[in-house]
């Protein structure tokens, strides 16, 4: 099989955001990040994902940090690398819809304080919830990475995502992200989807997956064969399991091919030495539960993203019903079908998951319904 592109594969490293969000409930501090910034900045990544998602919430609620100070500080310490954030469309970084003027101001301030690329998604792939964020990001000179929230259902097939990609291109997206938050996109499907998107839309394709089901490295490799432009990976100390596949493994795999990333494994090794200490501290404080490092092929059956699994475990622990874990997992696809097959990503994953827990704990379906 020949590579369908002869350009170097670009890498976005998630070590400063999604890696620790997926493994350690977003508990990495700014102090943990700064000693590695100089070396991260010299590696030559396409971008570093470092803000948005749950970082805003976590800084204020748990870490006693100002998220805006974190962003400005990272910007000052990473002068040569594009900074990227995850943005929930009309939800911004919260769990409800905000007014258009609030979305506009948030985009303005994110870009003013140092963000270059805004990855904009909606949990239901409802493009109306992306409109304002896309407009505002472009207005203030940011790069719009519009997103396909990937899932599998009787409605969500390859044609559905190709059609969605065309609509996002018309809305002015600068690049397109396939956001595979639960590692449900299998390697051969990744090859096929990326190939079709490359033939259909005229913009870079960026793939984001996890390694929850143990297929992440293969997904990235097959996407690289199909011509994907950029992939998300995480430096090895916080890679794999519910996080992204390891950066170093992919860089080594592609070395000497037409898709050689050109990145320096020695520099990555130096950065990884620092983050190993950070990962150890997160384990010692209990923020990083070793369970999240395991491969769980049940995800392919139940479609539960990594961040949602840790929530389910804690909800069942509080109710003293940990033994019902697999009953809840089996209930999730049934609730999802009742709700019309939403992709399971924040906030729909929390809504479906909590309802499944209540159905099992109450012993009767929909006896209790949360607000």
Secondary structure as the mmCIF struct_conf table of DSSP 4:
data_model
#
loop_
_struct_conf.conf_type_id
_struct_conf.id
_struct_conf.beg_label_comp_id
_struct_conf.beg_label_asym_id
_struct_conf.beg_label_seq_id
_struct_conf.end_label_comp_id
_struct_conf.end_label_asym_id
_struct_conf.end_label_seq_id
BEND BEND1 UNK A 4 UNK A 4
BEND BEND2 UNK A 7 UNK A 7
HELX_LH_PP_P HELX_LH_PP_P1 UNK A 8 UNK A 9
STRN STRN1 UNK A 10 UNK A 13
TURN_TY1_P TURN_TY1_P1 UNK A 15 UNK A 17
HELX_RH_AL_P HELX_RH_AL_P1 UNK A 18 UNK A 24
TURN_TY1_P TURN_TY1_P2 UNK A 25 UNK A 26
HELX_RH_AL_P HELX_RH_AL_P2 UNK A 30 UNK A 43
BEND BEND3 UNK A 46 UNK A 46
STRN STRN2 UNK A 47 UNK A 52
TURN_TY1_P TURN_TY1_P3 UNK A 53 UNK A 54
HELX_RH_AL_P HELX_RH_AL_P3 UNK A 55 UNK A 58
HELX_RH_PI_P HELX_RH_PI_P1 UNK A 59 UNK A 63
HELX_RH_AL_P HELX_RH_AL_P4 UNK A 67 UNK A 77
TURN_TY1_P TURN_TY1_P4 UNK A 79 UNK A 80
BEND BEND4 UNK A 81 UNK A 81
STRN STRN3 UNK A 82 UNK A 87
HELX_RH_3T_P HELX_RH_3T_P1 UNK A 89 UNK A 91
TURN_TY1_P TURN_TY1_P5 UNK A 92 UNK A 93
BEND BEND5 UNK A 94 UNK A 96
HELX_RH_AL_P HELX_RH_AL_P5 UNK A 100 UNK A 112
TURN_TY1_P TURN_TY1_P6 UNK A 113 UNK A 114
STRN STRN4 UNK A 117 UNK A 120
TURN_TY1_P TURN_TY1_P7 UNK A 123 UNK A 124
HELX_RH_3T_P HELX_RH_3T_P2 UNK A 127 UNK A 129
TURN_TY1_P TURN_TY1_P8 UNK A 130 UNK A 130
HELX_RH_AL_P HELX_RH_AL_P6 UNK A 131 UNK A 139
TURN_TY1_P TURN_TY1_P9 UNK A 140 UNK A 141
STRN STRN5 UNK A 143 UNK A 149
BEND BEND6 UNK A 153 UNK A 155
HELX_RH_AL_P HELX_RH_AL_P7 UNK A 158 UNK A 170
TURN_TY1_P TURN_TY1_P10 UNK A 171 UNK A 172
BEND BEND7 UNK A 174 UNK A 174
STRN STRN6 UNK A 175 UNK A 179
TURN_TY1_P TURN_TY1_P11 UNK A 181 UNK A 182
BEND BEND8 UNK A 183 UNK A 183
HELX_RH_AL_P HELX_RH_AL_P8 UNK A 187 UNK A 200
BEND BEND9 UNK A 202 UNK A 203
STRN STRN7 UNK A 204 UNK A 208
STRN STRN8 UNK A 211 UNK A 211
TURN_TY1_P TURN_TY1_P12 UNK A 212 UNK A 213
BEND BEND10 UNK A 214 UNK A 214
HELX_RH_AL_P HELX_RH_AL_P9 UNK A 216 UNK A 226
TURN_TY1_P TURN_TY1_P13 UNK A 227 UNK A 227
BEND BEND11 UNK A 229 UNK A 229
STRN STRN9 UNK A 230 UNK A 233
STRN STRN10 UNK A 234 UNK A 234
HELX_RH_3T_P HELX_RH_3T_P3 UNK A 236 UNK A 238
BEND BEND12 UNK A 240 UNK A 240
STRN STRN11 UNK A 241 UNK A 241
TURN_TY1_P TURN_TY1_P14 UNK A 242 UNK A 242
BEND BEND13 UNK A 243 UNK A 243
HELX_LH_PP_P HELX_LH_PP_P2 UNK A 244 UNK A 245
STRN STRN12 UNK A 246 UNK A 246
HELX_RH_AL_P HELX_RH_AL_P10 UNK A 247 UNK A 254
TURN_TY1_P TURN_TY1_P15 UNK A 255 UNK A 256
BEND BEND14 UNK A 257 UNK A 257
TURN_TY1_P TURN_TY1_P16 UNK A 258 UNK A 259
HELX_RH_AL_P HELX_RH_AL_P11 UNK A 265 UNK A 284
TURN_TY1_P TURN_TY1_P17 UNK A 285 UNK A 286
BEND BEND15 UNK A 287 UNK A 288
HELX_RH_3T_P HELX_RH_3T_P4 UNK A 290 UNK A 293
BEND BEND16 UNK A 294 UNK A 294
TURN_TY1_P TURN_TY1_P18 UNK A 297 UNK A 297
HELX_RH_AL_P HELX_RH_AL_P12 UNK A 298 UNK A 302
HELX_RH_AL_P HELX_RH_AL_P13 UNK A 306 UNK A 318
TURN_TY1_P TURN_TY1_P19 UNK A 319 UNK A 320
HELX_RH_3T_P HELX_RH_3T_P5 UNK A 322 UNK A 324
HELX_RH_AL_P HELX_RH_AL_P14 UNK A 325 UNK A 338
TURN_TY1_P TURN_TY1_P20 UNK A 339 UNK A 340
TURN_TY1_P TURN_TY1_P21 UNK A 346 UNK A 347
HELX_RH_AL_P HELX_RH_AL_P15 UNK A 348 UNK A 362
BEND BEND17 UNK A 363 UNK A 364
TURN_TY1_P TURN_TY1_P22 UNK A 365 UNK A 366
BEND BEND18 UNK A 367 UNK A 368
#
